[in-house]
Amino acid sequence: MAATTHTVTNQAPPLAGYDVYATDPALVEGVARHLEPEPLAEAEAELGALGRAAGSSQVQEWAAQANENPPRLRSHDRYGHRIDEVEFHPAWHRLLGKAVAAGLTDAWGRPGGHVRRTAGFYVWSQAEAGTGCPVSMTHAAVPALRTDPELAAAWEPLLTSHLYERELRPAALKAGVLFGMGMTEKQGGSDVRANTTQARPLDAAGEYLLTGHKWFCSAPMSDGFLVLAQAPEGLSCFLVPRVLPDGTRNAFAIQRLKEKLGNRSNASAEVEFDGTWARRVGEEGRGVRTIIGMVSATRLDCVTGAAAVMRQALTQAVHHTAYRSAFGGKLIDKPLMRNVLADLAVESEAALTLALRLAAAYDADTEAERAFLRLAVPVAKFWVTKRCTPVVAEALECLGGNGYVEESGLPRLLRESPLNSIWEGAGNVQALDVLRALQREPMALNAFLREVGLARGADHRLDAAVKGMLTELADLEGIEARARRLAERMALVLQGSLLVRFAPPEVADVFCASRLGGDWGSSFGTLPPTLDLGALVERARLTAGAE
């Protein structure tokens, strides 16, 4: 007898078997905007393959498996020997292997490398964000190591390799390696100058033994780590290999893995150094300056990762509402739902457009672009990562009770959403870094204003917002208490400038009216209904492959 009461109707089909890259107009247009024809052709082929993989049911299954089976610490082997290894589900290794093979650790040495990599990182993070941490730090270690040509020559080809080898053995015997990072300690957190880990020099030049702890060590299964420790001349940067050249394990005791809100497929650990061999990177006492290039690159990945989580949440919301009927029609066609989706869509596109512009600045690598990045990176990191959680929460609500169920994938996105705002310095750290750049590096503000000024006269609301920002910048009294306010204004002005210049007119119009012109409420779905909201929803609908 048929179970007629269990006939499934009015449910969206699974969102699988789509190309995450090709169905994202803002991404396709952005990549084409920033790349020359020859690298563009290569990038489109690479990103298409990665996009089809990211949207496949197979990769979606791997992502679910990696999160349902988080990493486990094996401190000892069966005989009692200390091994300090982290075990991952096979799905994790498949996801990470795909990321490395796609060149997501390889940006510094190929034309348009940062735009190509940022686009790929954005695509792959929509499949599973947990692999982003080791991929990001491996990529970002390159500028720090380049302060020492000998170290760079030995390690950079391995860091930028497209081959993933999971086994721990001497780096010289591997075709590719991963890097992690250990900066923060229990007593200091973001205040790394309060670190107490000690570095004792050995007789050999540049060699030290470390003693101390790290409260957060990201990707502890990696082959090497950049860490900060106190040397005789002050806080310095060091390379800590996991396995020494003779094949013995370096002293690297993993005390425990963190139980985190989200990002559960990835491992974060507390580690102890006790006579741990290390090689100094850069000058003694200049550790922060040495590692700052790594921090800046990973902050861009925070922006990109947050944009990716927003895009995937939007994609799920558009897909669901395109199929779900209620109150006599498709949800996507209802005026109020269309307002919500358009609001989410413009937030998502603004985040992506800014991330790609930052990546293009890395590729240009001119003095002016470096000055622009010095200010634009912390501005973007502050604002875009903070927009992620409310966007995901609103997208989840578009699915109603279905979105609150774990199988929908939205709860995993919601748990992931605060991470990029916390990682590499939370909101206050970024806002204060904006102030430091303004106070110490006048060229940074000049470069930022030149960028914003490229849209001068194109939209009166943007022009007014720029004027308000300049007024804010001219008033230095009590500036620290207003640092967040200033960072937010700068981010919105920068996003507005980019969208006015590069996005379709209806996207820029909605952004300027709401984010800059003040015609917006305190929640998503409060856009002025006189704007062309349907065009934004249709643009996002193509993204979702829901037509």
C-alpha positions as CSV (number, residue, x, y, z in Angstrom):
1,M,0.0,0.0,0.0
2,A,1.5,3.4,-1.0
3,A,2.3,5.8,1.7
4,T,0.4,8.6,0.1
5,T,0.6,10.8,3.1
6,H,4.4,11.0,2.6
7,T,4.3,12.3,-0.9
8,V,6.9,15.1,-1.1
9,T,5.7,18.3,-2.7
10,N,6.6,22.0,-2.7
11,Q,10.3,21.3,-1.8
12,A,13.3,22.6,-3.6
13,P,15.4,20.0,-5.3
14,P,19.0,19.5,-4.1
15,L,21.3,22.3,-5.2
16,A,24.1,20.1,-6.8
17,G,25.7,19.6,-10.1
18,Y,26.2,23.3,-10.8
19,D,29.2,25.4,-11.7
20,V,30.0,27.7,-8.8
21,Y,32.2,29.9,-11.0
22,A,30.3,30.1,-14.3
23,T,26.9,30.8,-12.6
24,D,28.3,33.8,-10.6
25,P,28.1,36.9,-12.9
26,A,29.9,39.2,-10.5
27,L,32.8,36.8,-10.2
28,V,33.1,36.1,-13.9
29,E,33.0,39.8,-14.7
30,G,35.5,40.6,-11.9
31,V,38.0,38.1,-13.0
32,A,37.8,39.4,-16.6
33,R,38.1,43.0,-15.4
34,H,41.4,42.4,-13.6
35,L,43.2,39.9,-15.9
36,E,45.0,40.3,-19.2
37,P,43.7,38.1,-22.0
38,E,46.4,35.4,-21.8
39,P,46.1,34.6,-18.1
40,L,42.4,35.2,-18.3
41,A,41.9,32.2,-20.7
42,E,43.9,30.0,-18.4
43,A,42.1,31.3,-15.3
44,E,38.7,30.7,-16.8
45,A,39.5,27.1,-17.6
46,E,41.0,26.5,-14.1
47,L,38.1,28.2,-12.3
48,G,35.5,26.4,-14.4
49,A,36.9,23.1,-13.5
50,L,37.1,24.1,-9.8
51,G,33.6,25.6,-9.9
52,R,32.1,22.4,-11.3
53,A,33.9,20.4,-8.6
54,A,32.8,22.7,-5.9
55,G,29.1,22.5,-7.0
56,S,29.2,18.7,-7.4
57,S,27.3,16.3,-5.1
58,Q,30.5,14.4,-4.5
59,V,32.4,17.4,-3.0
60,Q,29.3,18.3,-1.1
61,E,29.3,14.8,0.4
62,W,33.0,15.1,1.3
63,A,32.3,18.5,3.0
64,A,29.6,16.9,5.1
65,Q,31.8,14.0,6.0
66,A,34.7,16.2,7.0
67,N,32.4,18.2,9.4
68,E,30.7,15.2,10.8
69,N,34.1,13.5,11.6
70,P,36.3,16.3,13.0
71,P,40.0,15.8,13.5
72,R,41.3,13.8,16.4
73,L,44.6,14.2,18.3
74,R,46.8,11.2,18.7
75,S,49.4,12.2,21.3
76,H,51.1,8.8,21.5
77,D,51.4,5.6,19.4
78,R,50.4,2.2,20.7
79,Y,53.8,1.7,22.3
80,G,53.8,4.9,24.3
81,H,56.0,7.0,22.0
82,R,54.9,10.6,21.8
83,I,53.9,11.4,18.1
84,D,51.6,14.4,18.4
85,E,49.7,13.7,15.2
86,V,46.3,14.9,14.0
87,E,44.1,12.4,12.3
88,F,41.6,13.6,9.7
89,H,38.8,11.9,7.9
90,P,39.7,10.9,4.3
91,A,37.2,13.4,3.0
92,W,39.3,16.2,4.5
93,H,42.4,15.1,2.7
94,R,40.4,14.9,-0.6
95,L,39.2,18.4,-0.1
96,L,42.6,19.8,0.8
97,G,44.2,17.9,-2.1
98,K,41.8,19.4,-4.5
99,A,42.5,22.9,-3.2
100,V,46.3,22.5,-3.5
101,A,46.0,21.0,-7.0
102,A,43.9,23.9,-8.0
103,G,46.8,26.3,-7.2
104,L,45.3,27.9,-4.1
105,T,48.7,28.1,-2.5
106,D,50.3,29.5,-5.7
107,A,49.9,33.2,-6.4
108,W,53.2,35.0,-6.0
109,G,55.0,33.9,-9.2
110,R,52.5,33.8,-12.0
111,P,50.7,36.6,-14.0
112,G,47.5,37.7,-12.3
113,G,48.3,35.1,-9.7
114,H,46.5,36.8,-6.8
115,V,43.3,37.5,-8.7
116,R,43.2,33.9,-10.0
117,R,43.9,32.5,-6.5
118,T,41.4,34.8,-4.8
119,A,38.7,33.8,-7.2
120,G,39.6,30.1,-6.7
121,F,39.7,30.5,-2.9
122,Y,36.2,32.2,-3.1
123,V,34.9,29.3,-5.2
124,W,36.3,26.5,-3.1
125,S,35.4,28.1,0.2
126,Q,31.8,27.7,-0.8
127,A,32.2,24.0,-0.9
128,E,33.9,23.7,2.5
129,A,35.6,26.6,4.4
130,G,37.6,24.3,6.7
131,T,40.4,23.8,4.3
132,G,40.9,27.5,4.0
133,C,43.1,27.9,7.0
134,P,46.1,25.7,5.9
135,V,45.7,26.9,2.3
136,S,45.7,30.5,3.3
137,M,48.7,30.3,5.6
138,T,50.8,28.2,3.2
139,H,50.2,30.9,0.5
140,A,50.8,33.7,2.9
141,A,54.1,32.4,4.3
142,V,55.9,33.3,1.1
143,P,56.4,37.1,1.7
144,A,57.7,36.4,5.2
145,L,60.2,33.8,4.0
146,R,61.4,36.1,1.2
147,T,63.0,38.3,3.8
148,D,65.6,35.5,3.9
149,P,66.6,34.5,0.3
150,E,68.2,31.2,1.5
151,L,65.0,30.1,3.2
152,A,62.8,31.3,0.3
153,A,64.9,29.3,-2.2
154,A,64.5,26.1,-0.2
155,W,60.8,26.5,0.9
156,E,59.0,28.6,-1.7
157,P,58.9,25.9,-4.5
158,L,57.3,23.5,-1.9
159,L,54.8,26.1,-0.6
160,T,53.6,26.9,-4.1
161,S,53.5,23.3,-5.3
162,H,50.3,21.9,-6.7
163,L,51.0,18.5,-5.1
164,Y,49.6,17.6,-1.7
165,E,51.5,15.1,0.4
166,R,50.0,14.4,3.8
167,E,52.8,12.4,5.4
168,L,55.1,14.0,7.9
169,R,58.7,13.7,6.7
170,P,61.6,16.0,6.0
171,A,60.6,18.8,3.7
172,A,63.5,18.1,1.3
173,L,61.9,14.7,0.6
174,K,58.5,16.1,-0.2
175,A,57.0,17.5,-3.4
176,G,54.8,20.0,-1.6
177,V,54.4,21.3,2.0
178,L,51.9,23.1,4.1
179,F,52.5,25.9,6.6
180,G,50.8,26.9,9.8
181,M,51.3,29.8,12.2
182,G,51.7,30.3,15.9
183,M,51.5,33.9,17.2
184,T,49.0,34.2,20.1
185,E,49.6,33.1,23.7
186,K,47.3,32.8,26.7
187,Q,48.4,36.0,28.4
188,G,48.5,38.2,25.4
189,G,46.1,37.2,22.6
190,S,46.3,39.8,19.9
191,D,49.0,41.7,21.9
192,V,51.8,39.6,20.5
193,R,54.5,41.8,22.1
194,A,53.4,40.3,25.4
195,N,54.5,36.9,24.2
196,T,56.7,35.0,26.7
197,T,58.0,32.2,24.5
198,Q,61.8,32.4,24.6
199,A,64.3,31.8,21.8
200,R,67.8,30.9,22.9
201,P,70.5,31.3,20.2
202,L,72.7,28.3,19.3
203,D,76.2,28.5,18.0
204,A,75.2,28.1,14.3
205,A,74.1,31.4,12.8
206,G,70.3,31.9,12.7
207,E,69.6,28.7,14.8
208,Y,67.7,28.8,18.1
209,L,65.9,26.6,20.6
210,L,62.4,27.7,21.6
211,T,60.7,27.2,25.0
212,G,57.1,28.3,25.6
213,H,53.6,27.8,24.4
214,K,51.1,28.9,21.8
215,W,47.4,29.3,22.7
216,F,46.3,29.1,19.1
217,C,48.4,27.2,16.5
218,S,46.5,26.9,13.3
219,A,46.8,23.7,11.1
220,P,49.0,21.8,13.5
221,M,49.4,18.9,11.0
222,S,51.5,21.2,8.8
223,D,55.1,20.7,7.7
224,G,56.3,24.0,9.1
225,F,55.2,27.0,11.1
226,L,56.0,30.7,11.4
227,V,56.0,31.6,15.1
228,L,57.0,34.6,17.2
229,A,59.3,34.4,20.2
230,Q,61.4,36.6,22.4
231,A,65.1,36.5,21.3
232,P,67.9,38.5,23.0
233,E,67.2,41.5,20.8
234,G,63.4,41.3,21.1
235,L,60.4,39.7,19.5
236,S,61.5,37.8,16.4
237,C,60.1,35.5,13.7
238,F,61.1,31.9,13.4
239,L,60.5,29.0,11.1
240,V,59.8,25.8,13.1
241,P,59.9,22.6,10.9
242,R,57.7,19.8,12.1
243,V,60.3,17.2,11.0
244,L,64.1,17.9,11.2
245,P,66.3,17.2,8.2
246,D,67.6,13.9,9.7
247,G,64.0,12.6,9.9
248,T,63.5,13.0,13.7
249,R,60.5,14.8,15.0
250,N,61.0,18.3,16.2
251,A,59.9,19.0,19.8
252,F,56.3,20.0,19.1
253,A,53.8,18.9,21.8
254,I,50.2,19.3,20.9
255,Q,48.4,19.7,24.2
256,R,44.9,19.6,22.9
257,L,42.7,20.5,19.9
258,K,40.2,23.3,20.3
259,E,36.5,22.7,20.4
260,K,35.3,25.4,18.1
261,L,32.0,26.9,17.3
262,G,32.5,26.3,13.6
263,N,35.3,25.5,11.1
264,R,35.1,22.1,12.7
265,S,36.7,20.1,9.9
266,N,39.9,22.1,10.5
267,A,42.2,21.6,13.5
268,S,43.4,24.4,15.8
269,A,45.6,23.5,18.7
270,E,47.5,24.5,21.8
271,V,51.2,23.6,21.5
272,E,54.2,23.5,23.7
273,F,57.8,24.2,22.7
274,D,60.5,22.6,24.9
275,G,63.9,22.8,23.2
276,T,62.2,23.2,19.8
277,W,64.7,23.8,17.0
278,A,64.0,26.9,14.9
279,R,65.5,29.0,12.2
280,R,65.2,32.8,12.5
281,V,63.4,34.6,9.7
282,G,64.4,38.2,9.2
283,E,66.3,40.3,11.7
284,E,66.3,39.6,15.4
285,G,63.9,42.0,17.2
286,R,61.9,42.7,14.0
287,G,59.5,39.8,14.2
288,V,56.3,41.8,13.7
289,R,57.7,43.5,10.7
290,T,58.8,40.2,9.2
291,I,55.5,38.4,9.7
292,I,53.3,41.4,8.7
293,G,53.3,40.4,5.1
294,M,51.9,37.0,6.0
295,V,49.3,38.7,8.2
296,S,48.2,41.0,5.4
297,A,47.8,38.2,3.0
298,T,45.7,36.1,5.4
299,R,43.6,39.1,6.1
300,L,42.7,39.3,2.4
301,D,41.7,35.7,2.7
302,C,39.5,36.6,5.6
303,V,37.7,39.1,3.4
304,T,37.4,36.5,0.6
305,G,36.3,33.7,2.8
306,A,33.6,35.9,4.4
307,A,32.4,36.9,0.9
308,A,32.3,33.2,-0.1
309,V,30.2,32.2,2.9
310,M,27.8,35.1,2.1
311,R,27.6,34.1,-1.5
312,Q,26.8,30.5,-0.7
313,A,24.1,31.5,1.8
314,L,22.6,33.8,-0.8
315,T,22.8,31.0,-3.4
316,Q,20.9,28.6,-1.1
317,A,18.3,31.2,-0.3
318,V,17.6,32.1,-3.9
319,H,17.5,28.4,-4.9
320,H,15.0,27.6,-2.2
321,T,12.7,30.6,-2.9
322,A,12.8,29.9,-6.6
323,Y,11.1,26.6,-6.0
324,R,9.1,27.1,-2.9
325,S,5.5,28.2,-3.2
326,A,3.5,30.1,-0.5
327,F,0.5,32.4,-0.4
328,G,-0.4,31.7,-4.0
329,G,2.9,32.0,-5.8
330,K,6.7,31.4,-5.8
331,L,8.4,33.0,-2.8
332,I,11.0,34.6,-5.1
333,D,8.3,36.6,-6.8
334,K,6.8,38.0,-3.7
335,P,7.7,41.7,-3.3
336,L,8.8,41.4,0.3
337,M,11.0,38.4,-0.3
338,R,12.4,40.0,-3.4
339,N,13.4,43.0,-1.2
340,V,15.2,40.7,1.2
341,L,17.0,38.8,-1.6
342,A,18.1,41.9,-3.4
343,D,19.4,43.3,-0.1
344,L,21.5,40.2,0.5
345,A,22.6,40.2,-3.1
346,V,24.0,43.7,-3.1
347,E,25.9,43.0,0.2
348,S,27.4,39.9,-1.3
349,E,28.4,41.5,-4.6
350,A,30.0,44.5,-2.8
351,A,32.1,42.1,-0.7
352,L,33.3,40.1,-3.7
353,T,34.1,43.2,-5.7
354,L,36.2,44.6,-2.9
355,A,38.1,41.3,-2.4
356,L,39.0,41.1,-6.1
357,R,40.2,44.7,-6.2
358,L,42.5,44.0,-3.3
359,A,43.9,40.9,-5.1
360,A,44.5,43.0,-8.2
361,A,46.5,45.5,-6.1
362,Y,48.7,42.6,-4.9
363,D,49.3,41.6,-8.6
364,A,50.2,45.2,-9.6
365,D,52.8,45.4,-6.8
366,T,53.5,49.1,-7.3
367,E,54.4,51.6,-4.6
368,A,51.0,53.2,-5.0
369,E,49.1,49.9,-4.8
370,R,51.1,48.8,-1.8
371,A,50.2,52.0,0.0
372,F,46.5,51.4,-1.0
373,L,46.6,47.9,0.5
374,R,48.1,49.2,3.8
375,L,44.8,51.0,4.5
376,A,42.3,49.1,2.4
377,V,43.1,45.6,3.8
378,P,42.2,46.4,7.4
379,V,39.3,48.5,6.3
380,A,37.9,45.6,4.3
381,K,38.8,43.0,6.9
382,F,36.9,45.1,9.5
383,W,33.7,45.6,7.5
384,V,33.2,42.6,5.2
385,T,33.8,40.0,7.8
386,K,31.4,41.7,10.1
387,R,28.6,41.6,7.5
388,C,28.9,37.9,7.1
389,T,26.9,36.7,10.2
390,P,23.8,38.9,9.6
391,V,23.8,38.0,5.9
392,V,23.9,34.2,6.7
393,A,21.3,34.5,9.4
394,E,18.9,36.3,7.1
395,A,19.5,33.8,4.3
396,L,18.8,31.0,6.7
397,E,15.5,32.6,7.6
398,C,14.6,32.6,3.9
399,L,14.4,28.8,4.2
400,G,12.3,29.0,7.3
401,G,12.4,25.9,9.4
402,N,14.2,24.0,6.6
403,G,17.1,26.4,7.1
404,Y,17.3,25.6,10.8
405,V,17.8,21.9,10.1
406,E,21.4,20.7,9.9
407,E,20.9,18.9,6.6
408,S,20.3,22.2,4.8
409,G,23.9,23.3,5.3
410,L,22.8,26.7,6.5
411,P,23.6,25.9,10.2
412,R,27.2,25.0,9.2
413,L,27.5,28.3,7.3
414,L,26.1,30.2,10.3
415,R,28.6,28.6,12.6
416,E,31.4,29.5,10.1
417,S,30.2,33.1,9.7
418,P,31.9,34.8,12.7
419,L,35.3,33.1,12.1
420,N,36.8,35.5,9.6
421,S,36.0,38.5,11.8
422,I,38.0,37.0,14.7
423,W,40.9,35.3,12.8
424,E,43.9,37.5,12.2
425,G,42.7,40.2,14.6
426,A,39.1,40.9,15.6
427,G,37.2,44.2,14.9
428,N,39.0,46.4,17.3
429,V,42.4,45.3,16.1
430,Q,41.5,46.1,12.5
431,A,40.0,49.5,13.4
432,L,43.0,50.5,15.4
433,D,45.3,49.3,12.5
434,V,43.3,51.7,10.3
435,L,44.3,54.5,12.7
436,R,47.9,53.4,12.7
437,A,48.1,53.5,8.9
438,L,46.4,56.9,8.8
439,Q,48.8,58.4,11.4
440,R,52.1,56.8,10.3
441,E,51.7,56.4,6.5
442,P,50.4,59.4,4.7
443,M,50.8,57.7,1.3
444,A,48.2,55.1,2.4
445,L,45.5,57.7,2.7
446,N,46.5,59.4,-0.5
447,A,46.3,56.1,-2.3
448,F,42.9,55.3,-0.8
449,L,41.5,58.7,-1.7
450,R,42.8,58.4,-5.3
451,E,41.0,55.0,-5.6
452,V,37.7,56.4,-4.2
453,G,38.1,59.5,-6.3
454,L,38.0,57.5,-9.6
455,A,34.2,57.5,-9.2
456,R,33.9,61.2,-8.4
457,G,30.8,62.8,-9.9
458,A,29.2,59.5,-10.9
459,D,26.7,59.4,-8.0
460,H,25.7,62.3,-5.8
461,R,25.1,60.0,-2.8
462,L,28.7,58.6,-3.1
463,D,30.0,62.1,-3.4
464,A,28.2,63.1,-0.2
465,A,29.5,60.1,1.6
466,V,33.1,60.9,0.6
467,K,32.6,64.4,1.9
468,G,31.3,63.0,5.2
469,M,34.3,60.6,5.5
470,L,36.7,63.5,4.9
471,T,35.0,65.5,7.7
472,E,35.4,62.5,10.0
473,L,39.1,62.1,9.1
474,A,39.7,65.8,9.8
475,D,38.5,65.5,13.4
476,L,41.2,63.8,15.4
477,E,39.7,64.4,18.8
478,G,38.7,61.2,20.5
479,I,39.6,59.3,17.3
480,E,40.3,56.0,19.0
481,A,36.7,55.8,20.3
482,R,35.5,56.5,16.8
483,A,37.8,54.1,15.1
484,R,35.1,51.6,14.2
485,R,32.8,54.3,12.9
486,L,35.6,55.6,10.7
487,A,36.6,52.1,9.4
488,E,32.9,51.4,8.5
489,R,32.5,54.7,6.6
490,M,35.8,54.1,4.7
491,A,34.7,50.6,3.7
492,L,31.3,51.7,2.5
493,V,32.8,54.5,0.5
494,L,35.3,52.2,-1.1
495,Q,32.7,49.6,-1.9
496,G,30.4,52.3,-3.4
497,S,33.2,53.6,-5.6
498,L,34.0,50.1,-6.9
499,L,30.3,49.3,-7.6
500,V,29.6,52.6,-9.3
501,R,32.6,52.0,-11.6
502,F,32.2,48.3,-12.3
503,A,28.8,46.8,-11.3
504,P,25.6,47.0,-13.3
505,P,23.8,50.4,-12.7
506,E,21.0,48.7,-10.8
507,V,23.4,47.2,-8.3
508,A,25.3,50.4,-7.7
509,D,22.0,52.3,-7.4
510,V,20.7,50.0,-4.7
511,F,24.0,50.2,-2.8
512,C,24.3,53.9,-2.9
513,A,20.7,54.5,-2.0
514,S,20.8,52.2,1.0
515,R,24.3,52.0,2.3
516,L,25.4,55.6,1.5
517,G,22.1,57.6,1.0
518,G,20.4,56.5,4.2
519,D,17.3,55.1,2.5
520,W,17.5,51.8,4.4
521,G,16.2,50.3,7.7
522,S,18.0,48.4,10.4
523,S,17.4,45.0,8.9
524,F,17.7,43.3,5.5
525,G,14.6,43.7,3.3
526,T,14.2,47.4,3.9
527,L,15.4,48.7,0.6
528,P,13.4,51.5,-1.1
529,P,10.8,49.7,-3.3
530,T,11.2,52.3,-6.0
531,L,14.5,50.8,-7.1
532,D,15.0,48.0,-9.6
533,L,15.1,45.1,-7.1
534,G,14.0,42.5,-9.5
535,A,17.1,42.9,-11.6
536,L,19.3,42.2,-8.6
537,V,17.3,39.1,-7.7
538,E,17.6,37.8,-11.3
539,R,21.3,38.4,-11.3
540,A,21.5,36.4,-8.1
541,R,19.1,33.8,-9.5
542,L,21.6,33.1,-12.3
543,T,24.2,32.6,-9.6
544,A,22.1,29.9,-8.0
545,G,21.4,28.1,-11.2
546,A,17.7,28.1,-10.2
547,E,16.2,29.3,-13.5
